[in-house]
Amino acid sequence: MSEKKGLFARLREGLSKSRENMAVAMEDTADDRIADEEYYDGLMDALILSDMGTACAMEAIDEVKARAKEKKLRTAGEVKAELKEILIRMLDVEKAPLHWPMVILMVGVNGVGKTTTIGKLALRFQGLGRTIILCAADTFRAAAAEQLQVWAERAKCPIVRHKEGADPAGVVFDGVQAAKAQKADLLIVDTAGRLHNKKNLMDEMEKMRRVIDREYPEAMVRCLLVVDATTGQNGLQQARAFREAAGINGIVLTKLDGTAKGGIAFGIVRELKVPVMYVGVGEGIEDLQAFDSKEFVNALFD
């Protein structure tokens, strides 16, 4: 099996829950069935059961109905193929080209797999020949810096960290100085995942961004939101909160391990108008994949 096929197989396995729910909702999936109103109702239920959200599912079904009428599509197979094209387009948000040096601010609530994702990203970019520095700016959670330290050792890359309770912007300042001194390609910053006080979170993010903009104007800055795919519509609430606090450039969808409902990706992309950059389909280092909308939709249906 090629690596590409292997990656698709893991993605397909990770989306098995969504696919099974959709199959049950659609009941009769024979491609030669006439696509009547009952069939469209089944499609709607299937999309909602995948955690896509009602508004997003209605938008997709309304569009596929309009296209079916325009193109005179009659069978379930024809409609499903058209729906897949619509869903692929919904996820196809343009990604900004990479520019070096770069700073990635990783945000997300505690427990979504943020620190693990940072480690996997570091190894991924190392494999592309880039030099990496990690920055432990989550100084409020005792274990955060230690966890990041483990990944730094695994990736054999430097880490900048202060003692627990230190000013996150101060850690970022030192991280930026280290990145400039060592001419690193990429500085990845772990940030606090607290949402109980959004004003504090916003203040911290603004301070960190000011430090980066002032001290490292030549760097491209990306803010990636890590979302646990098993949290369903709660992930959309998190996305809204972090959009206000941090400004988001991209999504990393983690824990697509067979229990997740992957439809949440559509709701978040629709709401934030930013691309899904990566998906995590397992615990292995190689299980962080660059997101491909066509493969994702195919894995939901096929």
C-alpha positions as CSV (number, residue, x, y, z in Angstrom):
1,M,0.0,0.0,0.0
2,S,1.4,3.4,-1.0
3,E,1.8,6.1,1.7
4,K,-1.0,8.1,0.1
5,K,-3.4,5.2,0.2
6,G,-2.3,4.5,3.8
7,L,-3.1,8.1,4.8
8,F,-6.5,7.9,3.2
9,A,-7.2,4.6,4.9
10,R,-6.5,6.2,8.3
11,L,-8.7,9.2,7.5
12,R,-11.5,6.9,6.3
13,E,-11.2,4.9,9.6
14,G,-11.2,8.2,11.6
15,L,-14.4,9.3,9.9
16,S,-16.2,5.9,10.3
17,K,-18.6,7.2,12.9
18,S,-19.8,10.0,10.6
19,R,-20.0,7.6,7.7
20,E,-22.0,5.0,9.6
21,N,-24.5,7.7,10.9
22,M,-25.0,9.0,7.4
23,A,-25.6,5.6,6.0
24,V,-28.3,4.9,8.6
25,A,-30.0,8.2,8.0
26,M,-30.0,7.7,4.3
27,E,-31.3,4.1,4.6
28,D,-31.7,3.2,1.0
29,T,-28.4,4.2,-0.6
30,A,-28.9,2.5,-4.0
31,D,-27.5,4.8,-6.6
32,D,-30.4,4.1,-9.0
33,R,-33.1,5.1,-6.6
34,I,-35.1,8.1,-7.6
35,A,-34.0,11.2,-5.7
36,D,-37.4,12.3,-4.3
37,E,-38.2,14.5,-1.3
38,E,-37.8,11.6,1.1
39,Y,-34.3,11.0,-0.2
40,Y,-33.4,14.7,0.3
41,D,-34.8,14.5,3.9
42,G,-32.5,11.5,4.5
43,L,-29.5,13.5,3.1
44,M,-30.4,16.4,5.5
45,D,-30.6,14.1,8.5
46,A,-27.3,12.4,7.5
47,L,-25.4,15.7,7.3
48,I,-26.8,16.9,10.7
49,L,-25.9,13.6,12.3
50,S,-22.3,14.1,11.1
51,D,-22.2,17.2,13.3
52,M,-22.3,19.6,10.4
53,G,-25.0,21.8,12.0
54,T,-28.5,22.6,10.8
55,A,-27.7,25.9,9.1
56,C,-24.8,24.4,7.2
57,A,-26.7,21.2,6.2
58,M,-29.7,23.3,4.9
59,E,-27.3,25.4,2.8
60,A,-25.8,22.3,1.2
61,I,-29.2,20.6,0.6
62,D,-30.7,23.8,-0.9
63,E,-27.8,24.1,-3.3
64,V,-27.9,20.5,-4.4
65,K,-31.7,20.7,-5.0
66,A,-31.1,23.8,-7.1
67,R,-28.4,22.1,-9.1
68,A,-30.4,18.9,-9.5
69,K,-33.2,20.9,-11.0
70,E,-30.9,22.9,-13.3
71,K,-29.0,19.7,-14.5
72,K,-32.1,17.5,-14.5
73,L,-30.5,15.0,-12.1
74,R,-32.9,12.2,-11.2
75,T,-31.1,9.4,-9.3
76,A,-29.6,9.2,-5.9
77,G,-26.2,8.5,-7.3
78,E,-26.3,11.6,-9.4
79,V,-27.4,13.8,-6.5
80,K,-24.9,12.3,-4.1
81,A,-22.1,13.0,-6.6
82,E,-23.3,16.6,-7.0
83,L,-23.5,17.0,-3.2
84,K,-20.0,15.8,-2.7
85,E,-18.8,18.5,-5.2
86,I,-20.7,21.1,-3.1
87,L,-19.2,19.9,0.1
88,I,-15.7,19.9,-1.3
89,R,-16.1,23.5,-2.4
90,M,-17.4,24.4,1.0
91,L,-14.2,23.3,2.5
92,D,-11.9,24.7,-0.2
93,V,-10.8,28.0,1.4
94,E,-7.7,29.4,-0.1
95,K,-4.5,28.9,1.9
96,A,-1.9,31.6,2.1
97,P,1.5,30.6,0.6
98,L,4.2,29.9,3.2
99,H,6.7,32.6,3.9
100,W,9.9,32.2,5.9
101,P,10.6,33.0,8.7
102,M,7.3,32.2,10.2
103,V,5.7,32.2,13.7
104,I,2.8,29.9,14.4
105,L,0.6,30.7,17.4
106,M,-1.2,27.6,18.5
107,V,-4.5,28.2,20.3
108,G,-7.3,26.0,21.7
109,V,-8.8,24.9,24.9
110,N,-6.9,22.5,27.2
111,G,-7.3,18.9,26.3
112,V,-7.7,19.2,22.5
113,G,-4.3,17.9,21.7
114,K,-2.6,21.2,21.2
115,T,0.8,20.4,22.6
116,T,0.9,17.0,20.8
117,T,0.0,18.8,17.6
118,I,2.9,21.3,18.1
119,G,5.3,18.4,18.4
120,K,4.0,16.7,15.3
121,L,4.1,20.0,13.3
122,A,7.7,20.5,14.4
123,L,8.7,17.0,13.1
124,R,6.7,17.5,10.0
125,F,8.5,20.8,9.1
126,Q,11.8,19.3,10.1
127,G,11.2,16.6,7.5
128,L,10.9,19.4,5.0
129,G,14.3,20.7,5.9
130,R,13.2,23.6,8.1
131,T,14.8,24.6,11.4
132,I,12.3,24.9,14.3
133,I,12.3,26.5,17.8
134,L,9.5,25.8,20.3
135,C,8.2,28.4,22.7
136,A,6.3,27.4,25.9
137,A,4.1,30.5,26.4
138,D,1.4,28.5,28.3
139,T,2.8,29.4,31.7
140,F,-0.5,28.9,33.6
141,R,-0.7,25.1,33.3
142,A,2.0,23.3,35.3
143,A,2.4,20.4,32.9
144,A,2.4,22.4,29.7
145,A,6.1,23.3,29.5
146,E,7.1,19.8,30.6
147,Q,5.0,18.3,27.8
148,L,6.4,20.6,25.2
149,Q,9.9,19.9,26.5
150,V,9.4,16.2,25.8
151,W,8.4,17.0,22.2
152,A,11.4,19.3,21.8
153,E,13.7,16.5,22.9
154,R,12.0,14.1,20.5
155,A,12.3,16.5,17.6
156,K,15.8,17.5,18.7
157,C,15.0,21.2,18.5
158,P,15.5,24.1,21.0
159,I,12.8,25.2,23.4
160,V,12.3,28.5,25.1
161,R,10.6,28.3,28.5
162,H,10.3,30.3,31.7
163,K,9.1,29.3,35.1
164,E,5.4,28.6,35.8
165,G,3.3,31.8,36.1
166,A,5.7,33.9,34.0
167,D,4.4,36.6,31.7
168,P,3.6,34.8,28.4
169,A,4.5,37.8,26.3
170,G,8.0,37.7,28.0
171,V,8.4,34.1,26.9
172,V,7.4,35.0,23.4
173,F,9.9,37.9,23.4
174,D,12.7,35.5,24.3
175,G,11.4,33.0,21.7
176,V,11.6,35.6,19.0
177,Q,15.1,36.7,20.0
178,A,16.2,33.0,19.9
179,A,14.6,32.5,16.5
180,K,16.4,35.6,15.1
181,A,19.7,34.8,16.6
182,Q,19.6,31.2,15.3
183,K,18.1,32.2,12.0
184,A,15.3,29.6,12.5
185,D,12.7,29.1,9.9
186,L,9.8,28.6,12.3
187,L,8.9,29.5,15.8
188,I,5.9,27.6,17.2
189,V,4.3,29.1,20.2
190,D,2.1,27.2,22.7
191,T,-0.5,29.4,24.3
192,A,-2.8,29.1,27.3
193,G,-6.1,27.4,26.6
194,R,-8.3,29.1,29.2
195,L,-11.7,30.4,28.1
196,H,-13.3,31.1,31.5
197,N,-12.1,34.6,31.3
198,K,-12.1,35.7,27.7
199,K,-10.9,39.2,28.4
200,N,-7.7,37.9,30.0
201,L,-7.2,35.6,27.0
202,M,-7.7,38.5,24.6
203,D,-5.3,40.7,26.5
204,E,-2.6,37.9,26.5
205,M,-3.0,37.3,22.8
206,E,-2.8,41.0,22.0
207,K,0.4,41.4,24.0
208,M,2.0,38.4,22.3
209,R,1.1,39.7,18.9
210,R,2.4,43.2,19.7
211,V,5.8,41.6,20.7
212,I,6.0,39.6,17.5
213,D,5.0,42.5,15.3
214,R,7.5,44.8,16.9
215,E,10.4,42.5,17.3
216,Y,10.0,40.3,14.3
217,P,8.3,42.3,11.5
218,E,9.8,40.1,8.8
219,A,8.1,37.0,10.0
220,M,4.8,35.7,8.7
221,V,2.4,35.1,11.6
222,R,-0.2,32.4,11.6
223,C,-2.7,31.6,14.4
224,L,-3.9,28.0,14.2
225,L,-6.9,26.9,16.3
226,V,-6.8,23.2,17.4
227,V,-10.3,21.7,17.7
228,D,-11.1,18.2,19.1
229,A,-13.3,16.6,16.5
230,T,-15.1,14.6,19.2
231,T,-16.6,17.7,20.8
232,G,-19.2,18.3,18.1
233,Q,-21.0,21.6,18.1
234,N,-19.0,22.7,21.2
235,G,-16.1,23.0,18.9
236,L,-17.9,25.7,17.0
237,Q,-18.5,27.6,20.2
238,Q,-14.7,27.4,20.9
239,A,-14.0,28.6,17.4
240,R,-16.2,31.7,17.9
241,A,-14.5,32.6,21.2
242,F,-11.0,32.2,19.9
243,R,-11.8,34.1,16.7
244,E,-12.7,37.1,18.9
245,A,-9.7,36.7,21.1
246,A,-6.9,35.7,18.8
247,G,-7.9,36.1,15.1
248,I,-7.6,32.7,13.4
249,N,-5.8,31.9,10.1
250,G,-6.4,28.1,10.1
251,I,-7.9,25.1,11.8
252,V,-6.2,21.8,13.0
253,L,-8.9,19.1,13.5
254,T,-7.6,16.5,16.0
255,K,-8.8,13.1,17.3
256,L,-10.4,11.8,14.2
257,D,-10.0,8.4,15.7
258,G,-13.2,6.6,14.7
259,T,-15.4,8.1,17.5
260,A,-15.5,11.6,16.0
261,K,-18.1,13.2,13.8
262,G,-16.1,15.0,11.1
263,G,-19.0,17.2,9.9
264,I,-17.9,19.9,12.5
265,A,-15.2,20.9,9.9
266,F,-17.9,22.3,7.6
267,G,-19.5,24.4,10.3
268,I,-16.2,25.9,11.5
269,V,-15.0,26.7,8.0
270,R,-18.4,28.3,7.1
271,E,-18.3,30.4,10.3
272,L,-14.7,31.5,10.3
273,K,-14.0,31.5,6.6
274,V,-10.5,30.0,7.2
275,P,-9.1,26.7,5.9
276,V,-8.6,23.5,7.7
277,M,-4.8,23.1,7.5
278,Y,-4.2,19.7,9.2
279,V,-6.2,16.7,10.6
280,G,-5.0,14.3,13.3
281,V,-6.1,10.7,12.6
282,G,-4.2,8.9,15.3
283,E,-1.5,9.1,18.0
284,G,1.4,8.4,15.7
285,I,3.8,11.2,14.6
286,E,2.8,10.5,11.0
287,D,-0.9,10.7,11.7
288,L,-1.0,14.5,11.4
289,Q,-2.0,15.0,7.8
290,A,-2.2,18.0,5.5
291,F,-5.9,18.5,4.9
292,D,-7.3,17.6,1.5
293,S,-11.0,18.5,1.1
294,K,-11.6,16.0,-1.6
295,E,-10.2,13.1,0.4
296,F,-12.1,14.3,3.5
297,V,-15.5,14.3,1.7
298,N,-14.8,11.0,0.0
299,A,-13.9,9.5,3.4
300,L,-17.3,10.7,4.7
301,F,-19.3,9.1,2.0
302,D,-17.4,6.1,0.5
